[in-house]
Amino acid sequence: MKGERVAQLELLLRSHPEGLRRAEIARRLGVHRSTISRYVEDLAEKIDIYEENSLIKIKAKEDDGAEALSVYESLAFNMSAELLASNIEVQNPHLASGLRKIAMNMQSYAPKVSANIFALADKIDEGLKSNMGQSMHFNKILEVLIDCWISGRIARITSAGEEIEIAPYFIGFKDEKEGRKPITVTGRLRHTQDVVTIDIAGITDAMMLDETYTIPDNLKPFKKGEEHVSYDAIDMIPLTLRLKEKSALNSFSTIIHGTPELSKNEKGELIATFEAENSIELMLRIIQSGTSVEIMAPESYKQKLVNYLESILDIYRH
């Protein structure tokens, strides 16, 4: 437990290069202030830390200095950072840490912008604390995918209950019609030429494999799938689904499908109509959605699903 607290202290100090008072460290770590000195001493055996004006800091290396931005660049960065933070569903501690480092370099020549960026970093920290479990899981998955992307290694992930191996080509925001901007990973499914885009929030597990890959020079990650995927050679089904929640459509993100047309019936229920590939994957996605999705049409496909479920139940009835 003590070693874990020391590791948390190091992460906390690296995220706050301006330094933190002992009382603030104790509050953030959720421990009594009297124990902080022991953690500081233990951490000092690993890295170079010091105390200045009652603030505990990590000593910066000589090559850690950053080139100063102009006032105009500083303000542009401030506005961009606010936009980025507001579009992230789960806050990222690395964003807060990076913002503070840049804000420190701005203090002498752009103090107002620096103060705004410090405040934005604090806001991100509050968002992290309010949703600690989900934030930690999301950022752990994101870090694995980034490591795979940077090092050119295959990632093995579990998404929508299915384990797949993917060569990450691109990590970034994806625009959706309802205004949501999820962070996604786009890459090639291993042993295929299929390129898919997966919402990172839907990934439950991720690990980096030893196998390497290269990103094609002609890759166009910003191009929407509907612009270059041809359905001519694929058996498609015109589906009409009743949705209990709009997010249920995320279950179909990894299969080939057209753009869903959304409407509401006379009862106010959400109805989605779109074409989807006629495959076992489609059936599994519908089953995975549980009671959140109900097939309304075609009747033949609804019966096909019922027969499939009954065949599974028969295995366990005998």
C-alpha positions as CSV (number, residue, x, y, z in Angstrom):
1,M,0.0,0.0,0.0
2,K,2.9,2.4,0.9
3,G,4.6,1.7,-2.5
4,E,1.3,2.5,-4.2
5,R,1.0,5.8,-2.4
6,V,4.6,6.8,-3.3
7,A,3.8,6.0,-7.0
8,Q,0.6,8.1,-6.7
9,L,2.7,11.0,-5.2
10,E,5.1,10.9,-8.1
11,L,2.3,11.0,-10.6
12,L,0.7,13.9,-8.7
13,L,3.9,15.9,-8.6
14,R,4.6,15.3,-12.3
15,S,1.0,16.5,-13.1
16,H,1.7,19.6,-11.0
17,P,5.2,20.9,-12.0
18,E,4.4,24.2,-10.2
19,G,4.5,22.2,-6.9
20,L,2.0,21.3,-4.2
21,R,1.7,22.0,-0.5
22,R,1.8,19.0,1.9
23,A,-1.8,19.6,3.0
24,E,-3.0,19.6,-0.7
25,I,-1.0,16.4,-1.4
26,A,-2.7,14.7,1.6
27,R,-6.1,15.9,0.4
28,R,-5.6,14.6,-3.1
29,L,-4.1,11.2,-1.9
30,G,-6.8,10.8,0.7
31,V,-4.3,10.3,3.6
32,H,-3.4,12.2,6.8
33,R,-0.9,15.1,6.4
34,S,1.4,13.5,8.9
35,T,2.2,10.6,6.5
36,I,3.2,12.8,3.6
37,S,6.8,13.4,4.9
38,R,7.4,9.6,4.8
39,Y,6.2,9.4,1.2
40,V,8.3,12.4,0.2
41,E,11.4,10.8,1.7
42,D,10.8,7.5,0.0
43,L,10.2,9.2,-3.4
44,A,13.4,11.3,-2.9
45,E,15.3,8.0,-3.1
46,K,14.0,7.4,-6.6
47,I,13.8,10.9,-8.2
48,D,15.2,14.4,-7.5
49,I,12.5,16.4,-5.6
50,Y,12.8,19.5,-3.4
51,E,10.7,21.9,-1.3
52,E,10.6,25.6,-2.1
53,N,8.2,28.1,-0.4
54,S,6.4,25.2,1.2
55,L,5.8,23.6,-2.2
56,I,7.0,20.1,-3.0
57,K,8.4,19.9,-6.6
58,I,10.2,17.6,-8.9
59,K,13.5,19.2,-10.1
60,A,13.4,19.8,-13.8
61,K,16.2,18.5,-16.0
62,E,18.3,20.9,-18.0
63,D,16.8,19.8,-21.3
64,D,13.2,20.1,-20.0
65,G,12.8,23.7,-21.0
66,A,10.2,24.6,-23.6
67,E,10.4,27.3,-26.2
68,A,8.3,30.3,-25.2
69,L,5.1,30.9,-27.2
70,S,4.0,34.4,-28.3
71,V,1.0,36.0,-26.6
72,Y,-1.1,35.3,-29.7
73,E,0.1,31.6,-29.8
74,S,-0.6,31.4,-26.0
75,L,-4.2,32.6,-26.4
76,A,-4.8,30.3,-29.4
77,F,-3.5,27.4,-27.4
78,N,-5.7,28.3,-24.4
79,M,-8.8,28.3,-26.6
80,S,-7.8,25.1,-28.3
81,A,-7.2,23.4,-25.0
82,E,-10.6,24.4,-23.7
83,L,-12.3,23.0,-26.9
84,L,-10.3,19.8,-26.5
85,A,-11.3,19.4,-22.8
86,S,-14.9,20.1,-23.5
87,N,-15.0,17.4,-26.2
88,I,-13.5,14.6,-24.2
89,E,-16.0,12.3,-22.6
90,V,-13.6,11.1,-20.0
91,Q,-10.9,13.5,-18.8
92,N,-7.2,12.7,-19.2
93,P,-4.6,13.3,-16.5
94,H,-1.9,13.7,-19.2
95,L,-3.8,16.7,-20.6
96,A,-3.9,18.4,-17.2
97,S,-0.1,17.7,-16.7
98,G,0.8,19.0,-20.1
99,L,-1.3,22.1,-19.6
100,R,0.4,23.0,-16.3
101,K,3.8,22.6,-17.9
102,I,3.0,25.0,-20.7
103,A,1.2,27.4,-18.3
104,M,4.3,27.6,-16.1
105,N,6.3,28.8,-19.2
106,M,3.7,31.5,-19.9
107,Q,3.6,33.0,-16.4
108,S,6.2,35.7,-17.1
109,Y,4.9,37.0,-20.4
110,A,1.2,35.9,-20.5
111,P,0.1,35.7,-16.9
112,K,-3.7,36.0,-17.6
113,V,-3.5,33.2,-20.2
114,S,-1.3,31.2,-17.8
115,A,-3.9,31.5,-15.1
116,N,-6.7,30.4,-17.4
117,I,-4.8,27.3,-18.4
118,F,-4.0,26.5,-14.8
119,A,-7.7,26.8,-14.0
120,L,-8.6,24.5,-17.0
121,A,-6.1,21.9,-15.7
122,D,-7.8,22.1,-12.2
123,K,-11.2,21.6,-13.9
124,I,-9.9,18.5,-15.6
125,D,-8.6,17.2,-12.3
126,E,-12.0,17.7,-10.8
127,G,-13.6,15.8,-13.7
128,L,-11.2,12.9,-13.1
129,K,-12.0,12.7,-9.4
130,S,-15.8,12.8,-9.9
131,N,-15.5,9.7,-12.2
132,M,-12.4,8.0,-11.0
133,G,-13.1,4.4,-11.9
134,Q,-14.3,5.0,-15.5
135,S,-11.5,7.6,-16.1
136,M,-8.8,5.3,-14.9
137,H,-10.1,2.4,-17.1
138,F,-10.5,4.6,-20.2
139,N,-7.1,6.2,-19.9
140,K,-5.4,2.8,-19.3
141,I,-6.9,1.5,-22.5
142,L,-6.0,4.7,-24.4
143,E,-2.4,4.5,-23.1
144,V,-2.0,0.9,-24.4
145,L,-3.3,1.9,-27.8
146,I,-1.0,4.9,-28.0
147,D,1.9,2.7,-27.0
148,C,1.0,0.3,-29.8
149,W,0.5,3.1,-32.3
150,I,3.9,4.8,-31.5
151,S,5.9,1.6,-31.4
152,G,4.1,0.0,-34.4
153,R,2.8,-3.1,-32.6
154,I,-0.4,-5.0,-32.9
155,A,-3.0,-4.5,-30.2
156,R,-5.3,-7.2,-28.9
157,I,-8.5,-5.7,-27.6
158,T,-11.9,-6.8,-26.4
159,S,-14.8,-4.8,-27.7
160,A,-18.5,-5.6,-27.6
161,G,-17.6,-8.9,-26.0
162,E,-15.4,-9.9,-28.9
163,E,-11.6,-10.3,-28.8
164,I,-9.9,-8.9,-31.9
165,E,-6.3,-8.0,-33.0
166,I,-5.9,-4.6,-34.7
167,A,-3.0,-2.6,-36.2
168,P,-3.7,1.0,-34.9
169,Y,-3.4,3.5,-37.8
170,F,-4.9,6.5,-36.2
171,I,-6.3,7.7,-32.8
172,G,-8.5,10.8,-32.6
173,F,-12.0,12.2,-32.6
174,K,-14.8,11.0,-34.8
175,D,-17.7,13.3,-35.7
176,E,-21.2,11.8,-35.2
177,K,-24.5,13.2,-36.3
178,E,-25.9,13.6,-32.8
179,G,-23.0,15.9,-32.0
180,R,-21.0,13.3,-30.0
181,K,-17.2,13.3,-30.6
182,P,-15.9,10.0,-29.2
183,I,-12.2,9.2,-29.2
184,T,-11.7,6.3,-31.5
185,V,-9.0,4.0,-32.9
186,T,-8.9,3.3,-36.6
187,G,-6.8,0.4,-37.8
188,R,-6.6,-2.8,-39.8
189,L,-7.9,-6.1,-38.5
190,R,-5.1,-8.5,-38.3
191,H,-4.8,-11.1,-41.1
192,T,-7.3,-9.1,-43.2
193,Q,-7.5,-5.9,-45.3
194,D,-10.5,-4.6,-43.4
195,V,-10.0,-1.2,-41.7
196,V,-12.4,-0.5,-38.8
197,T,-13.0,2.4,-36.4
198,I,-13.8,1.5,-32.8
199,D,-15.0,3.7,-30.0
200,I,-12.3,3.4,-27.3
201,A,-15.0,3.8,-24.6
202,G,-16.4,0.5,-25.7
203,I,-13.1,-1.4,-25.3
204,T,-13.0,-3.4,-22.1
205,D,-9.4,-4.8,-22.3
206,A,-6.3,-4.1,-24.3
207,M,-2.7,-5.4,-24.5
208,M,0.3,-4.8,-26.8
209,L,1.6,-7.8,-28.7
210,D,5.1,-8.4,-30.0
211,E,4.1,-8.5,-33.7
212,T,4.8,-5.3,-35.6
213,Y,3.1,-3.6,-38.5
214,T,3.5,-0.6,-40.8
215,I,1.0,2.1,-41.7
216,P,0.3,2.4,-45.5
217,D,1.5,5.7,-47.1
218,N,-1.8,6.2,-48.9
219,L,-4.0,5.9,-45.7
220,K,-6.7,8.6,-45.4
221,P,-7.9,8.3,-41.8
222,F,-10.2,11.3,-42.0
223,K,-12.3,9.9,-44.8
224,K,-15.7,8.6,-43.7
225,G,-16.3,5.0,-44.3
226,E,-19.5,5.6,-46.3
227,E,-17.5,7.5,-48.9
228,H,-15.3,4.5,-49.9
229,V,-17.0,1.3,-48.8
230,S,-19.0,-0.4,-51.6
231,Y,-21.9,-2.7,-50.6
232,D,-22.4,-4.1,-54.1
233,A,-20.8,-7.4,-53.3
234,I,-22.2,-7.7,-49.7
235,D,-25.5,-9.3,-48.8
236,M,-27.3,-6.5,-46.9
237,I,-30.5,-6.6,-44.8
238,P,-32.8,-3.6,-44.4
239,L,-33.3,-3.5,-40.7
240,T,-35.8,-1.5,-38.6
241,L,-35.0,-1.5,-34.9
242,R,-36.8,-0.1,-31.8
243,L,-34.2,1.3,-29.4
244,K,-34.6,1.8,-25.7
245,E,-31.5,4.0,-25.8
246,K,-29.7,5.7,-28.7
247,S,-26.3,4.5,-27.5
248,A,-27.4,0.9,-28.4
249,L,-26.4,1.8,-32.0
250,N,-22.8,1.7,-30.9
251,S,-23.1,-2.1,-30.8
252,F,-23.1,-2.1,-34.6
253,S,-20.0,0.1,-35.0
254,T,-17.7,-2.8,-36.1
255,I,-19.9,-4.2,-38.8
256,I,-20.6,-2.9,-42.3
257,H,-23.8,-0.8,-42.3
258,G,-25.4,2.2,-43.8
259,T,-26.2,5.5,-42.0
260,P,-29.1,4.9,-39.6
261,E,-32.2,7.1,-40.1
262,L,-33.7,7.9,-36.7
263,S,-37.3,8.7,-36.0
264,K,-40.0,8.4,-33.3
265,N,-43.2,6.5,-33.5
266,E,-46.6,7.5,-32.0
267,K,-45.5,6.2,-28.6
268,G,-42.4,8.4,-28.6
269,E,-40.1,5.3,-29.0
270,L,-36.9,5.7,-31.0
271,I,-36.8,3.9,-34.3
272,A,-33.7,3.3,-36.4
273,T,-33.7,2.1,-40.0
274,F,-30.6,1.1,-41.9
275,E,-29.0,-1.6,-44.0
276,A,-26.5,-4.0,-42.3
277,E,-24.4,-6.9,-43.5
278,N,-26.2,-10.2,-43.4
279,S,-23.7,-12.1,-41.2
280,I,-23.5,-13.9,-37.9
281,E,-21.7,-10.8,-36.6
282,L,-25.0,-8.8,-37.0
283,M,-26.9,-11.4,-35.1
284,L,-24.3,-11.4,-32.3
285,R,-24.5,-7.6,-32.1
286,I,-28.3,-7.7,-31.7
287,I,-28.0,-10.4,-29.0
288,Q,-25.3,-8.3,-27.2
289,S,-27.7,-5.3,-27.1
290,G,-30.1,-7.4,-24.9
291,T,-33.3,-5.6,-24.3
292,S,-32.0,-2.3,-25.6
293,V,-32.8,-3.3,-29.2
294,E,-35.8,-5.0,-30.7
295,I,-36.2,-6.1,-34.4
296,M,-39.3,-4.7,-35.9
297,A,-38.6,-5.6,-39.5
298,P,-38.1,-7.7,-41.5
299,E,-40.2,-10.4,-39.9
300,S,-38.1,-13.1,-41.5
301,Y,-34.9,-11.9,-39.8
302,K,-36.7,-11.6,-36.5
303,Q,-37.8,-15.3,-36.8
304,K,-34.2,-16.2,-37.8
305,L,-32.9,-14.7,-34.6
306,V,-35.6,-16.5,-32.5
307,N,-34.6,-19.8,-34.1
308,Y,-30.9,-19.1,-33.4
309,L,-31.6,-18.3,-29.8
310,E,-33.7,-21.5,-29.4
311,S,-31.0,-23.6,-30.9
312,I,-28.6,-22.2,-28.2
313,L,-31.1,-22.9,-25.4
314,D,-31.6,-26.4,-26.6
315,I,-28.0,-27.2,-25.9
316,Y,-28.4,-26.3,-22.3
317,R,-31.9,-27.8,-21.8
318,H,-30.6,-31.4,-22.4
